[in-house]
Amino acid sequence: MSFLKKLKYGYIWRRIFVERLTEPLHLNLLAVFVFLFGSYRSKIAFDLILRQQHAFGLLKAADRASRLGLKAVSVIEFGVAAGAGLMNIQRIARRIAKITGIRFDIYGFDNVAGMPPHRDYRDHPDLYREGDFPMNYDLLRKKLHPDVRMMQGNIKDRLKAFFEILAPDAPVGFVSVDVDYYSSTADALTVFDGDPANYLDLVYLYFDDIHREEHNHRCGELLAIDEFNDRHDKRIIEPPVFLANRRVFKQAAWLKHIYFLHVLDHRHRNEAHAGEFQTLDNPYL
C-alpha cells in the first residue's frame, strides 16, 4: 500500500500530527531533503519507509549478520492475516539486500482461517474473537515471492517443520509478533527455545499488541514475554531503553514496540572481545 493510499485513514493523520509535527521543524525540513535525495539507509534513519518497525528491524538484523560474517538471515512474521505486513517485509528486504549483500529468508505463520477460540481472559476476549483477521491465502500467495514460505496452521505445530527447513547459515534475526492472544504469543515465543546457533546473538523483535489501554502484564503479549523471561536463564526479551535517544525522530510510537532478544548462551556472547586494545584518554593529564 502506498503512502498516498494510507492518507485516507484517520489514524494516519493523527500519527502525523502527534508523532511527526511535534518534532523540531528543522528535522522535518531535513526529512523532506532526505525523502527527495537520500539513500535508502538514510530514509530508514529518518522514518521515511512505511512500517518503520520493519525497516528498522530488517536493517539492524542485516548489519549485525554482516558483522558476524554471515551472508543470510531469517525473518519471521507471526500473524500474517491479510498479508500487508508480510508484503511490506518482502519489499523492504529486497531493498536492504541490495545495499548490504545479506539474503533474507522470510517466513509467515498463520492459521489462515482467522483467530482460534480464546482460552480465557488472558487472550483478551474483550478485544478479539474467534474468526477475526482471516486470510485470502490464494490471492496473497500470488503477491508473494516464491521464496517466501507460508507456514499454515497452528503455530506450535508448525515450528517443528520450520526448524527442519531453517537454513543453518541463515539464523533468525528479526521477528514480528502480531497474534493478539496471550496463548498464541506464548506459542510463538517457543521459537526461541532452540539451539543458540539458530539465532543471531541479538534478535530484533516487534510486538504489535502492547499499546491499547486494556493491554497489561497479566494478559496478552506482555504476559507471554514475562513468562518467557521467567522460563529462561540465558535468554531475555526486553525493550532497548535508549532506542529513542538514538533515533532522529523520538516521538514515534513504534519505538516502544521494539524489543531485543539477548541470546546469552550464543558463542558470540561468550568469546573474548576481538577488537583493538581499548584505552581512555585523560584530558587532565
C-alpha positions as CSV (number, residue, x, y, z in Angstrom):
1,M,0.0,0.0,0.0
2,S,1.5,3.4,-1.0
3,F,1.8,6.3,1.4
4,L,-0.8,8.3,-0.5
5,K,-3.4,5.5,-0.2
6,K,-2.8,5.3,3.5
7,L,-3.7,9.0,3.9
8,K,-7.4,8.2,3.6
9,Y,-7.2,6.6,7.1
10,G,-7.8,9.0,10.1
11,Y,-5.3,7.2,12.3
12,I,-2.5,8.1,9.8
13,W,-3.3,11.8,10.1
14,R,-3.4,11.5,13.9
15,R,0.0,9.9,13.9
16,I,1.4,12.6,11.6
17,F,0.1,15.4,13.9
18,V,1.0,13.7,17.2
19,E,4.2,12.0,16.3
20,R,5.8,13.9,13.4
21,L,4.7,17.5,13.6
22,T,5.6,17.7,17.3
23,E,9.2,17.1,16.3
24,P,11.6,20.1,15.7
25,L,10.9,22.0,12.5
26,H,14.4,21.7,11.2
27,L,14.3,17.9,11.4
28,N,11.1,17.8,9.4
29,L,12.6,20.1,6.8
30,L,15.7,18.0,6.6
31,A,13.5,14.9,6.2
32,V,12.0,16.4,3.0
33,F,15.5,16.7,1.6
34,V,16.3,13.1,2.6
35,F,13.0,11.9,1.0
36,L,13.9,13.5,-2.3
37,F,17.7,12.8,-2.4
38,G,18.7,10.5,0.4
39,S,19.9,6.9,0.3
40,Y,17.6,4.1,1.4
41,R,19.6,3.7,4.6
42,S,19.1,7.4,5.4
43,K,15.4,7.2,4.6
44,I,15.2,4.4,7.2
45,A,17.0,6.6,9.7
46,F,14.5,9.4,9.1
47,D,11.5,7.1,9.3
48,L,10.5,7.6,5.7
49,I,9.8,4.0,4.9
50,L,6.3,2.7,5.5
51,R,6.1,0.4,8.6
52,Q,9.2,1.8,10.1
53,Q,9.5,-1.1,12.5
54,H,10.1,-3.5,9.6
55,A,12.7,-1.3,8.0
56,F,14.5,-0.8,11.3
57,G,14.4,-4.5,12.3
58,L,15.5,-5.8,8.9
59,L,18.3,-3.3,8.5
60,K,19.6,-3.9,12.0
61,A,19.5,-7.7,11.5
62,A,21.3,-7.4,8.2
63,D,24.0,-5.2,9.6
64,R,24.5,-7.5,12.6
65,A,24.7,-10.6,10.4
66,S,27.3,-8.8,8.3
67,R,29.4,-8.0,11.3
68,L,29.2,-11.7,12.3
69,G,30.5,-12.7,8.9
70,L,27.1,-14.2,7.7
71,K,25.6,-14.0,4.3
72,A,21.9,-14.5,5.2
73,V,19.4,-14.0,8.0
74,S,15.9,-15.4,8.6
75,V,12.9,-13.2,9.2
76,I,9.5,-14.4,10.7
77,E,6.1,-12.8,10.9
78,F,3.8,-14.4,13.4
79,G,0.2,-13.4,12.4
80,V,0.0,-12.7,8.7
81,A,-3.8,-12.0,8.4
82,A,-4.5,-10.1,5.2
83,G,-0.8,-10.1,4.4
84,A,0.0,-6.4,4.2
85,G,2.8,-6.7,6.7
86,L,4.4,-9.7,5.0
87,M,4.3,-8.0,1.6
88,N,5.9,-4.9,3.2
89,I,8.7,-7.1,4.8
90,Q,9.2,-8.7,1.4
91,R,9.6,-5.3,-0.3
92,I,11.9,-3.8,2.3
93,A,14.0,-6.9,2.5
94,R,14.6,-6.8,-1.3
95,R,15.9,-3.2,-1.0
96,I,18.1,-3.8,2.1
97,A,19.6,-6.9,0.5
98,K,20.9,-4.7,-2.3
99,I,22.7,-2.3,0.0
100,T,24.0,-4.9,2.5
101,G,24.5,-8.0,0.4
102,I,22.6,-10.0,3.0
103,R,20.0,-12.5,1.8
104,F,16.7,-12.7,3.7
105,D,14.8,-15.9,4.2
106,I,11.2,-14.9,5.0
107,Y,8.6,-17.0,6.9
108,G,5.0,-16.2,7.6
109,F,3.0,-18.1,10.3
110,D,-0.8,-18.0,10.2
111,N,-3.7,-20.5,10.6
112,V,-5.4,-18.8,7.6
113,A,-8.9,-19.2,8.9
114,G,-8.7,-16.4,11.4
115,M,-8.1,-16.3,15.1
116,P,-8.8,-19.5,17.1
117,P,-11.1,-19.7,20.1
118,H,-9.7,-17.8,23.1
119,R,-8.7,-19.8,26.2
120,D,-9.5,-17.3,29.0
121,Y,-9.2,-13.6,30.0
122,R,-5.5,-13.7,29.2
123,D,-6.3,-13.8,25.5
124,H,-8.3,-10.6,25.7
125,P,-11.7,-11.8,24.6
126,D,-12.8,-8.2,25.3
127,L,-10.8,-7.1,22.2
128,Y,-10.6,-10.1,19.9
129,R,-12.9,-13.0,18.9
130,E,-12.7,-16.3,17.1
131,G,-12.5,-15.8,13.3
132,D,-11.1,-12.3,13.4
133,F,-8.5,-11.4,10.7
134,P,-8.9,-14.3,8.2
135,M,-6.6,-14.6,5.2
136,N,-7.3,-14.8,1.5
137,Y,-4.5,-17.3,1.0
138,D,-4.8,-17.8,-2.7
139,L,-4.8,-14.1,-3.5
140,L,-1.9,-13.4,-1.1
141,R,0.2,-16.2,-2.4
142,K,0.1,-14.7,-5.9
143,K,1.5,-11.4,-4.5
144,L,4.4,-13.0,-2.6
145,H,7.7,-14.0,-3.9
146,P,8.0,-17.8,-4.4
147,D,10.8,-17.9,-1.8
148,V,8.6,-16.5,1.0
149,R,7.5,-19.5,2.9
150,M,4.0,-19.7,4.4
151,M,3.7,-21.8,7.5
152,Q,0.0,-22.6,7.6
153,G,-1.7,-24.0,10.7
154,N,-1.2,-23.9,14.5
155,I,2.0,-22.1,15.4
156,K,3.3,-24.7,17.8
157,D,2.6,-27.5,15.4
158,R,4.4,-25.7,12.5
159,L,7.5,-24.7,14.4
160,K,8.9,-28.2,14.2
161,A,8.6,-28.0,10.4
162,F,10.2,-24.6,10.5
163,F,13.3,-25.8,12.2
164,E,13.6,-28.6,9.7
165,I,13.9,-26.1,6.8
166,L,15.7,-23.3,8.6
167,A,19.0,-22.8,6.8
168,P,22.0,-23.3,9.1
169,D,23.7,-20.3,7.5
170,A,20.6,-18.0,8.0
171,P,19.9,-17.6,11.7
172,V,16.8,-15.8,12.9
173,G,17.5,-12.1,13.1
174,F,14.1,-10.3,13.1
175,V,10.7,-11.4,14.3
176,S,7.4,-9.6,14.1
177,V,4.7,-10.8,16.6
178,D,1.2,-9.8,15.8
179,V,-1.0,-12.7,17.1
180,D,-3.1,-10.7,19.7
181,Y,-3.7,-13.6,22.1
182,Y,-1.5,-14.4,25.1
183,S,-1.7,-18.1,24.2
184,S,-0.7,-17.6,20.6
185,T,2.2,-15.3,21.6
186,A,3.4,-17.8,24.2
187,D,3.4,-20.5,21.4
188,A,5.3,-18.1,19.1
189,L,8.0,-17.4,21.6
190,T,8.9,-21.0,21.8
191,V,10.7,-20.4,18.5
192,F,13.5,-19.1,20.8
193,D,13.8,-22.3,22.7
194,G,16.1,-23.9,20.1
195,D,19.9,-24.2,19.7
196,P,21.6,-20.8,20.1
197,A,23.2,-21.2,16.6
198,N,19.6,-20.8,15.2
199,Y,19.7,-17.1,16.1
200,L,21.8,-14.0,15.9
201,D,23.3,-13.3,19.3
202,L,20.8,-10.4,19.4
203,V,17.5,-10.8,17.7
204,Y,15.3,-7.7,16.9
205,L,11.6,-8.1,17.8
206,Y,8.5,-6.1,17.1
207,F,5.4,-6.8,19.3
208,D,2.3,-5.2,17.9
209,D,-0.3,-5.7,20.6
210,I,1.0,-3.9,23.6
211,H,-0.3,-0.4,23.2
212,R,-4.0,-0.4,23.9
213,E,-5.4,0.8,27.3
214,E,-6.6,-2.8,28.0
215,H,-3.1,-4.3,27.5
216,N,-1.2,-5.2,30.6
217,H,1.4,-7.6,32.1
218,R,-1.3,-10.2,33.2
219,C,-2.7,-10.6,29.7
220,G,-1.7,-10.8,26.1
221,E,1.8,-10.4,24.6
222,L,3.2,-8.7,27.7
223,L,2.4,-11.7,29.9
224,A,3.9,-14.0,27.3
225,I,7.1,-12.0,27.3
226,D,7.3,-12.1,31.1
227,E,6.7,-15.8,31.3
228,F,9.4,-16.4,28.6
229,N,11.9,-14.4,30.7
230,D,10.9,-16.4,33.8
231,R,11.5,-19.6,32.0
232,H,15.0,-18.8,30.7
233,D,18.2,-18.1,32.5
234,K,20.3,-17.2,29.4
235,R,17.8,-15.7,27.1
236,I,15.9,-12.5,27.9
237,I,13.5,-10.3,26.0
238,E,13.5,-6.7,27.0
239,P,12.9,-3.3,25.4
240,P,16.0,-1.2,24.4
241,V,15.8,1.6,26.9
242,F,17.9,4.1,24.9
243,L,16.4,3.4,21.4
244,A,14.6,6.7,21.2
245,N,17.7,8.6,22.1
246,R,19.5,7.1,19.1
247,R,16.8,8.0,16.6
248,V,16.3,11.2,14.7
249,F,12.6,11.3,15.5
250,K,11.9,10.3,19.0
251,Q,8.1,10.5,19.3
252,A,7.1,7.6,17.1
253,A,5.0,5.1,18.9
254,W,6.7,2.1,17.0
255,L,9.8,2.7,19.1
256,K,8.0,1.3,22.2
257,H,7.0,-1.8,20.3
258,I,10.6,-2.8,19.7
259,Y,12.2,-5.4,21.9
260,F,15.6,-7.3,21.8
261,L,16.1,-10.9,22.4
262,H,19.5,-11.4,24.0
263,V,20.9,-14.9,23.4
264,L,23.3,-15.1,26.2
265,D,24.3,-18.7,25.5
266,H,25.3,-17.7,21.9
267,R,29.0,-18.3,21.2
268,H,29.5,-14.7,20.2
269,R,28.3,-13.6,23.7
270,N,31.0,-15.8,25.3
271,E,34.1,-15.0,23.2
272,A,36.7,-12.6,24.2
273,H,36.5,-9.2,22.6
274,A,38.4,-9.4,19.3
275,G,38.8,-5.7,18.6
276,E,41.8,-3.4,19.2
277,F,43.0,-2.9,22.8
278,Q,40.8,-0.3,24.4
279,T,42.2,2.8,26.2
280,L,40.8,6.0,27.5
281,D,42.4,9.4,27.2
282,N,42.6,11.7,30.2
283,P,42.4,15.3,29.1
284,Y,43.5,16.5,32.5
285,L,46.9,14.8,32.3
